[in-house]
Structures are given as structure tokens and as C-alpha cells.
Amino acid sequence: MVIADVFDREAIFASIHKAQPEVVIHQLTSLSQRNFSDHSRIRIEGTRNIVDASLATGVEQIIAQSISWAYEAGEEPATEETPLDLKALEPRRRTIEGICSLEKAVAEIPNHVILRYGMLYGQGTWHDTNGYMAEEIRQGRVSLNVQSE
């Protein structure tokens, strides 16, 4: 395991070069701090640093975390061919731009896997009755648009 600042390009290059990994697993987030600006920056700048250092070191495999709820709206369940919501309004647009940047960079590694995670529910998650999203709803910062048929 290596600990380095993903925004410190030289440190990332040095760390990956020193470790000589066969596979890089990119699971970096800033979600625990709820800093969505940093989270987008990790996806854009941090991923670029990881991919560039991996390519320079000869790494041929990478696994990276993405999200599944970034697709364009539609009537049917999304598939791998469903485009991302590039016309989204802010702040969602910044999230989508970060996802696009991450996925495009990761795809430069010959053998890549992009895991589009969904939402996590249950005790201890943001969606717990005492979690972040529940509090956002209680404070009126999230509207619940419930549509009936």
C-alpha cells in the first residue's frame, strides 16, 4: 500500500514507479468529507495523474470506480450504450464532467475496468435514517419529487 497526495503529480509518479504494480485500483473519493468540488477534482486531476503515472510505468491493468446514476433520463433501464447526461444543469453537470474525464482517462490503460457503482443503502450509509441524505431532506435542501401514475 502507498499513501500519497493524488494531486501531487511527482509523488504519484514516484509511488507507482516504486511499487511497480501489475494492477492499479482507483477507488479515491472525497465523499466522506462531502466535498463535491474536491471529488470532481479527484476524478479529473487525480485520475489523470494516476493514469499518466501508470502508463509511464508500464501498468497494463486498472480498475476504477465510477457511478451509475449519471445517465441521461429515459423510460427504460439504462444500458452500457446509454449516454451520460452531458446536458445536465449545475451542480450535476460538474459531476458528469468529472465522470467523463475519469472514464476517458482510465480507458487509455490497455486492460481497464470501470465499475459504475449505484447508491449504497442501509445502516451507516448516507441513506440511513440518521444519514447525510436524511438530514438534507429534513433541512429542506433536497426536494422529493414523487410522481404518481
Biotite code that builds the C-alpha atoms (Angstrom):
import biotite.structure as struc

atoms = struc.array([
    struc.Atom([0.000, 0.000, 0.000], chain_id="A", res_id=1, res_name="MET", atom_name="CA", element="C"),
    struc.Atom([1.169, 3.508, -0.827], chain_id="A", res_id=2, res_name="VAL", atom_name="CA", element="C"),
    struc.Atom([-0.062, 6.743, 0.714], chain_id="A", res_id=3, res_name="ILE", atom_name="CA", element="C"),
    struc.Atom([0.353, 9.838, -1.464], chain_id="A", res_id=4, res_name="ALA", atom_name="CA", element="C"),
    struc.Atom([-1.479, 13.021, -2.379], chain_id="A", res_id=5, res_name="ASP", atom_name="CA", element="C"),
    struc.Atom([-3.247, 12.289, -5.678], chain_id="A", res_id=6, res_name="VAL", atom_name="CA", element="C"),
    struc.Atom([-2.825, 15.949, -6.665], chain_id="A", res_id=7, res_name="PHE", atom_name="CA", element="C"),
    struc.Atom([0.965, 15.765, -6.195], chain_id="A", res_id=8, res_name="ASP", atom_name="CA", element="C"),
    struc.Atom([1.848, 14.539, -9.669], chain_id="A", res_id=9, res_name="ARG", atom_name="CA", element="C"),
    struc.Atom([5.506, 13.835, -8.878], chain_id="A", res_id=10, res_name="GLU", atom_name="CA", element="C"),
    struc.Atom([4.580, 11.841, -5.765], chain_id="A", res_id=11, res_name="ALA", atom_name="CA", element="C"),
    struc.Atom([2.102, 9.724, -7.740], chain_id="A", res_id=12, res_name="ILE", atom_name="CA", element="C"),
    struc.Atom([4.685, 9.035, -10.444], chain_id="A", res_id=13, res_name="PHE", atom_name="CA", element="C"),
    struc.Atom([7.296, 8.134, -7.833], chain_id="A", res_id=14, res_name="ALA", atom_name="CA", element="C"),
    struc.Atom([4.895, 5.920, -5.863], chain_id="A", res_id=15, res_name="SER", atom_name="CA", element="C"),
    struc.Atom([3.650, 3.945, -8.843], chain_id="A", res_id=16, res_name="ILE", atom_name="CA", element="C"),
    struc.Atom([7.177, 3.625, -10.258], chain_id="A", res_id=17, res_name="HIS", atom_name="CA", element="C"),
    struc.Atom([8.492, 2.360, -6.902], chain_id="A", res_id=18, res_name="LYS", atom_name="CA", element="C"),
    struc.Atom([5.618, -0.114, -6.393], chain_id="A", res_id=19, res_name="ALA", atom_name="CA", element="C"),
    struc.Atom([5.715, -1.495, -9.959], chain_id="A", res_id=20, res_name="GLN", atom_name="CA", element="C"),
    struc.Atom([2.138, -2.794, -9.663], chain_id="A", res_id=21, res_name="PRO", atom_name="CA", element="C"),
    struc.Atom([0.566, -5.209, -12.109], chain_id="A", res_id=22, res_name="GLU", atom_name="CA", element="C"),
    struc.Atom([-2.829, -3.583, -11.492], chain_id="A", res_id=23, res_name="VAL", atom_name="CA", element="C"),
    struc.Atom([-3.818, -0.145, -10.197], chain_id="A", res_id=24, res_name="VAL", atom_name="CA", element="C"),
    struc.Atom([-7.117, 0.085, -8.333], chain_id="A", res_id=25, res_name="ILE", atom_name="CA", element="C"),
    struc.Atom([-8.531, 3.624, -8.227], chain_id="A", res_id=26, res_name="HIS", atom_name="CA", element="C"),
    struc.Atom([-11.202, 3.967, -5.543], chain_id="A", res_id=27, res_name="GLN", atom_name="CA", element="C"),
    struc.Atom([-10.456, 7.540, -4.462], chain_id="A", res_id=28, res_name="LEU", atom_name="CA", element="C"),
    struc.Atom([-13.298, 9.782, -3.298], chain_id="A", res_id=29, res_name="THR", atom_name="CA", element="C"),
    struc.Atom([-13.928, 12.794, -1.149], chain_id="A", res_id=30, res_name="SER", atom_name="CA", element="C"),
    struc.Atom([-17.422, 11.668, -0.227], chain_id="A", res_id=31, res_name="LEU", atom_name="CA", element="C"),
    struc.Atom([-16.747, 11.205, 3.486], chain_id="A", res_id=32, res_name="SER", atom_name="CA", element="C"),
    struc.Atom([-15.947, 14.916, 3.658], chain_id="A", res_id=33, res_name="GLN", atom_name="CA", element="C"),
    struc.Atom([-18.949, 15.768, 1.434], chain_id="A", res_id=34, res_name="ARG", atom_name="CA", element="C"),
    struc.Atom([-16.609, 17.951, -0.595], chain_id="A", res_id=35, res_name="ASN", atom_name="CA", element="C"),
    struc.Atom([-18.080, 17.542, -4.066], chain_id="A", res_id=36, res_name="PHE", atom_name="CA", element="C"),
    struc.Atom([-15.682, 20.053, -5.615], chain_id="A", res_id=37, res_name="SER", atom_name="CA", element="C"),
    struc.Atom([-12.712, 18.004, -4.401], chain_id="A", res_id=38, res_name="ASP", atom_name="CA", element="C"),
    struc.Atom([-14.488, 14.847, -5.524], chain_id="A", res_id=39, res_name="HIS", atom_name="CA", element="C"),
    struc.Atom([-14.745, 16.190, -9.079], chain_id="A", res_id=40, res_name="SER", atom_name="CA", element="C"),
    struc.Atom([-11.140, 17.347, -8.896], chain_id="A", res_id=41, res_name="ARG", atom_name="CA", element="C"),
    struc.Atom([-10.069, 13.829, -7.846], chain_id="A", res_id=42, res_name="ILE", atom_name="CA", element="C"),
    struc.Atom([-11.916, 12.407, -10.860], chain_id="A", res_id=43, res_name="ARG", atom_name="CA", element="C"),
    struc.Atom([-10.339, 14.903, -13.259], chain_id="A", res_id=44, res_name="ILE", atom_name="CA", element="C"),
    struc.Atom([-6.841, 15.771, -11.986], chain_id="A", res_id=45, res_name="GLU", atom_name="CA", element="C"),
    struc.Atom([-6.211, 12.821, -9.697], chain_id="A", res_id=46, res_name="GLY", atom_name="CA", element="C"),
    struc.Atom([-7.239, 10.250, -12.283], chain_id="A", res_id=47, res_name="THR", atom_name="CA", element="C"),
    struc.Atom([-5.090, 11.966, -14.900], chain_id="A", res_id=48, res_name="ARG", atom_name="CA", element="C"),
    struc.Atom([-2.081, 11.724, -12.575], chain_id="A", res_id=49, res_name="ASN", atom_name="CA", element="C"),
    struc.Atom([-2.772, 8.052, -11.793], chain_id="A", res_id=50, res_name="ILE", atom_name="CA", element="C"),
    struc.Atom([-3.248, 7.102, -15.453], chain_id="A", res_id=51, res_name="VAL", atom_name="CA", element="C"),
    struc.Atom([-0.212, 9.035, -16.681], chain_id="A", res_id=52, res_name="ASP", atom_name="CA", element="C"),
    struc.Atom([2.000, 7.515, -13.972], chain_id="A", res_id=53, res_name="ALA", atom_name="CA", element="C"),
    struc.Atom([0.607, 4.053, -14.688], chain_id="A", res_id=54, res_name="SER", atom_name="CA", element="C"),
    struc.Atom([1.276, 4.384, -18.409], chain_id="A", res_id=55, res_name="LEU", atom_name="CA", element="C"),
    struc.Atom([4.786, 5.708, -17.774], chain_id="A", res_id=56, res_name="ALA", atom_name="CA", element="C"),
    struc.Atom([5.483, 2.726, -15.518], chain_id="A", res_id=57, res_name="THR", atom_name="CA", element="C"),
    struc.Atom([4.074, 0.152, -17.925], chain_id="A", res_id=58, res_name="GLY", atom_name="CA", element="C"),
    struc.Atom([0.968, -0.745, -15.937], chain_id="A", res_id=59, res_name="VAL", atom_name="CA", element="C"),
    struc.Atom([-1.448, -2.505, -18.272], chain_id="A", res_id=60, res_name="GLU", atom_name="CA", element="C"),
    struc.Atom([-4.423, -3.027, -15.950], chain_id="A", res_id=61, res_name="GLN", atom_name="CA", element="C"),
    struc.Atom([-6.572, -0.596, -13.984], chain_id="A", res_id=62, res_name="ILE", atom_name="CA", element="C"),
    struc.Atom([-9.862, -0.824, -12.127], chain_id="A", res_id=63, res_name="ILE", atom_name="CA", element="C"),
    struc.Atom([-11.640, 2.434, -11.351], chain_id="A", res_id=64, res_name="ALA", atom_name="CA", element="C"),
    struc.Atom([-14.825, 3.448, -9.616], chain_id="A", res_id=65, res_name="GLN", atom_name="CA", element="C"),
    struc.Atom([-17.449, 5.446, -11.477], chain_id="A", res_id=66, res_name="SER", atom_name="CA", element="C"),
    struc.Atom([-21.177, 5.954, -10.882], chain_id="A", res_id=67, res_name="ILE", atom_name="CA", element="C"),
    struc.Atom([-24.295, 4.507, -12.466], chain_id="A", res_id=68, res_name="SER", atom_name="CA", element="C"),
    struc.Atom([-26.674, 7.397, -11.843], chain_id="A", res_id=69, res_name="TRP", atom_name="CA", element="C"),
    struc.Atom([-25.045, 9.735, -14.357], chain_id="A", res_id=70, res_name="ALA", atom_name="CA", element="C"),
    struc.Atom([-27.021, 8.569, -17.389], chain_id="A", res_id=71, res_name="TYR", atom_name="CA", element="C"),
    struc.Atom([-29.450, 10.630, -19.432], chain_id="A", res_id=72, res_name="GLU", atom_name="CA", element="C"),
    struc.Atom([-33.041, 10.253, -18.278], chain_id="A", res_id=73, res_name="ALA", atom_name="CA", element="C"),
    struc.Atom([-35.137, 7.707, -20.113], chain_id="A", res_id=74, res_name="GLY", atom_name="CA", element="C"),
    struc.Atom([-38.167, 5.463, -19.961], chain_id="A", res_id=75, res_name="GLU", atom_name="CA", element="C"),
    struc.Atom([-36.197, 2.187, -19.863], chain_id="A", res_id=76, res_name="GLU", atom_name="CA", element="C"),
    struc.Atom([-33.400, 0.992, -17.595], chain_id="A", res_id=77, res_name="PRO", atom_name="CA", element="C"),
    struc.Atom([-30.002, 2.310, -18.699], chain_id="A", res_id=78, res_name="ALA", atom_name="CA", element="C"),
    struc.Atom([-27.566, 0.059, -20.546], chain_id="A", res_id=79, res_name="THR", atom_name="CA", element="C"),
    struc.Atom([-23.863, 0.373, -21.343], chain_id="A", res_id=80, res_name="GLU", atom_name="CA", element="C"),
    struc.Atom([-24.893, 2.210, -24.517], chain_id="A", res_id=81, res_name="GLU", atom_name="CA", element="C"),
    struc.Atom([-26.989, 4.837, -22.688], chain_id="A", res_id=82, res_name="THR", atom_name="CA", element="C"),
    struc.Atom([-25.131, 8.160, -22.881], chain_id="A", res_id=83, res_name="PRO", atom_name="CA", element="C"),
    struc.Atom([-24.153, 10.091, -19.803], chain_id="A", res_id=84, res_name="LEU", atom_name="CA", element="C"),
    struc.Atom([-26.229, 13.179, -19.022], chain_id="A", res_id=85, res_name="ASP", atom_name="CA", element="C"),
    struc.Atom([-23.905, 15.719, -20.674], chain_id="A", res_id=86, res_name="LEU", atom_name="CA", element="C"),
    struc.Atom([-26.686, 18.337, -20.820], chain_id="A", res_id=87, res_name="LYS", atom_name="CA", element="C"),
    struc.Atom([-27.244, 18.301, -17.060], chain_id="A", res_id=88, res_name="ALA", atom_name="CA", element="C"),
    struc.Atom([-27.520, 21.562, -15.166], chain_id="A", res_id=89, res_name="LEU", atom_name="CA", element="C"),
    struc.Atom([-25.120, 22.543, -12.367], chain_id="A", res_id=90, res_name="GLU", atom_name="CA", element="C"),
    struc.Atom([-24.174, 21.113, -9.932], chain_id="A", res_id=91, res_name="PRO", atom_name="CA", element="C"),
    struc.Atom([-24.931, 17.744, -11.595], chain_id="A", res_id=92, res_name="ARG", atom_name="CA", element="C"),
    struc.Atom([-23.069, 18.854, -14.732], chain_id="A", res_id=93, res_name="ARG", atom_name="CA", element="C"),
    struc.Atom([-19.775, 19.132, -12.813], chain_id="A", res_id=94, res_name="ARG", atom_name="CA", element="C"),
    struc.Atom([-20.280, 15.577, -11.530], chain_id="A", res_id=95, res_name="THR", atom_name="CA", element="C"),
    struc.Atom([-20.957, 14.287, -15.046], chain_id="A", res_id=96, res_name="ILE", atom_name="CA", element="C"),
    struc.Atom([-17.913, 16.120, -16.432], chain_id="A", res_id=97, res_name="GLU", atom_name="CA", element="C"),
    struc.Atom([-15.788, 14.504, -13.727], chain_id="A", res_id=98, res_name="GLY", atom_name="CA", element="C"),
    struc.Atom([-17.158, 11.069, -14.588], chain_id="A", res_id=99, res_name="ILE", atom_name="CA", element="C"),
    struc.Atom([-16.498, 11.595, -18.308], chain_id="A", res_id=100, res_name="CYS", atom_name="CA", element="C"),
    struc.Atom([-12.947, 12.706, -17.593], chain_id="A", res_id=101, res_name="SER", atom_name="CA", element="C"),
    struc.Atom([-12.297, 9.738, -15.304], chain_id="A", res_id=102, res_name="LEU", atom_name="CA", element="C"),
    struc.Atom([-13.722, 7.158, -17.711], chain_id="A", res_id=103, res_name="GLU", atom_name="CA", element="C"),
    struc.Atom([-11.920, 8.603, -20.734], chain_id="A", res_id=104, res_name="LYS", atom_name="CA", element="C"),
    struc.Atom([-8.561, 8.646, -18.917], chain_id="A", res_id=105, res_name="ALA", atom_name="CA", element="C"),
    struc.Atom([-8.960, 5.150, -17.456], chain_id="A", res_id=106, res_name="VAL", atom_name="CA", element="C"),
    struc.Atom([-9.803, 3.794, -20.931], chain_id="A", res_id=107, res_name="ALA", atom_name="CA", element="C"),
    struc.Atom([-6.259, 4.728, -22.017], chain_id="A", res_id=108, res_name="GLU", atom_name="CA", element="C"),
    struc.Atom([-4.909, 1.783, -20.000], chain_id="A", res_id=109, res_name="ILE", atom_name="CA", element="C"),
    struc.Atom([-4.966, -1.323, -22.251], chain_id="A", res_id=110, res_name="PRO", atom_name="CA", element="C"),
    struc.Atom([-6.920, -3.549, -19.828], chain_id="A", res_id=111, res_name="ASN", atom_name="CA", element="C"),
    struc.Atom([-9.351, -1.383, -17.904], chain_id="A", res_id=112, res_name="HIS", atom_name="CA", element="C"),
    struc.Atom([-12.473, -1.999, -15.870], chain_id="A", res_id=113, res_name="VAL", atom_name="CA", element="C"),
    struc.Atom([-14.788, 0.855, -14.983], chain_id="A", res_id=114, res_name="ILE", atom_name="CA", element="C"),
    struc.Atom([-17.210, -0.053, -12.204], chain_id="A", res_id=115, res_name="LEU", atom_name="CA", element="C"),
    struc.Atom([-20.318, 2.108, -12.313], chain_id="A", res_id=116, res_name="ARG", atom_name="CA", element="C"),
    struc.Atom([-21.494, 1.907, -8.716], chain_id="A", res_id=117, res_name="TYR", atom_name="CA", element="C"),
    struc.Atom([-25.030, 2.685, -7.635], chain_id="A", res_id=118, res_name="GLY", atom_name="CA", element="C"),
    struc.Atom([-26.205, 4.176, -4.366], chain_id="A", res_id=119, res_name="MET", atom_name="CA", element="C"),
    struc.Atom([-25.417, 2.358, -1.136], chain_id="A", res_id=120, res_name="LEU", atom_name="CA", element="C"),
    struc.Atom([-28.301, 1.959, 1.284], chain_id="A", res_id=121, res_name="TYR", atom_name="CA", element="C"),
    struc.Atom([-28.576, 0.681, 4.827], chain_id="A", res_id=122, res_name="GLY", atom_name="CA", element="C"),
    struc.Atom([-27.187, 1.291, 8.272], chain_id="A", res_id=123, res_name="GLN", atom_name="CA", element="C"),
    struc.Atom([-24.210, 3.626, 8.308], chain_id="A", res_id=124, res_name="GLY", atom_name="CA", element="C"),
    struc.Atom([-24.727, 4.948, 4.760], chain_id="A", res_id=125, res_name="THR", atom_name="CA", element="C"),
    struc.Atom([-25.881, 8.355, 3.559], chain_id="A", res_id=126, res_name="TRP", atom_name="CA", element="C"),
    struc.Atom([-29.369, 6.879, 3.136], chain_id="A", res_id=127, res_name="HIS", atom_name="CA", element="C"),
    struc.Atom([-29.711, 5.621, 6.715], chain_id="A", res_id=128, res_name="ASP", atom_name="CA", element="C"),
    struc.Atom([-32.458, 7.361, 8.729], chain_id="A", res_id=129, res_name="THR", atom_name="CA", element="C"),
    struc.Atom([-29.654, 9.248, 10.512], chain_id="A", res_id=130, res_name="ASN", atom_name="CA", element="C"),
    struc.Atom([-27.515, 9.642, 7.401], chain_id="A", res_id=131, res_name="GLY", atom_name="CA", element="C"),
    struc.Atom([-26.484, 12.617, 5.305], chain_id="A", res_id=132, res_name="TYR", atom_name="CA", element="C"),
    struc.Atom([-29.356, 12.454, 2.796], chain_id="A", res_id=133, res_name="MET", atom_name="CA", element="C"),
    struc.Atom([-31.992, 12.099, 5.512], chain_id="A", res_id=134, res_name="ALA", atom_name="CA", element="C"),
    struc.Atom([-30.629, 15.229, 7.162], chain_id="A", res_id=135, res_name="GLU", atom_name="CA", element="C"),
    struc.Atom([-30.552, 17.094, 3.836], chain_id="A", res_id=136, res_name="GLU", atom_name="CA", element="C"),
    struc.Atom([-34.234, 16.245, 3.370], chain_id="A", res_id=137, res_name="ILE", atom_name="CA", element="C"),
    struc.Atom([-35.113, 17.268, 6.948], chain_id="A", res_id=138, res_name="ARG", atom_name="CA", element="C"),
    struc.Atom([-33.364, 20.602, 6.387], chain_id="A", res_id=139, res_name="GLN", atom_name="CA", element="C"),
    struc.Atom([-35.290, 21.186, 3.145], chain_id="A", res_id=140, res_name="GLY", atom_name="CA", element="C"),
    struc.Atom([-32.159, 21.145, 0.974], chain_id="A", res_id=141, res_name="ARG", atom_name="CA", element="C"),
    struc.Atom([-33.433, 18.221, -1.115], chain_id="A", res_id=142, res_name="VAL", atom_name="CA", element="C"),
    struc.Atom([-36.869, 18.140, -2.662], chain_id="A", res_id=143, res_name="SER", atom_name="CA", element="C"),
    struc.Atom([-38.724, 14.903, -3.067], chain_id="A", res_id=144, res_name="LEU", atom_name="CA", element="C"),
    struc.Atom([-40.424, 14.895, -6.445], chain_id="A", res_id=145, res_name="ASN", atom_name="CA", element="C"),
    struc.Atom([-42.808, 11.994, -6.108], chain_id="A", res_id=146, res_name="VAL", atom_name="CA", element="C"),
    struc.Atom([-44.919, 11.309, -9.161], chain_id="A", res_id=147, res_name="GLN", atom_name="CA", element="C"),
    struc.Atom([-47.958, 9.106, -9.104], chain_id="A", res_id=148, res_name="SER", atom_name="CA", element="C"),
    struc.Atom([-49.174, 7.171, -12.119], chain_id="A", res_id=149, res_name="GLU", atom_name="CA", element="C"),
])
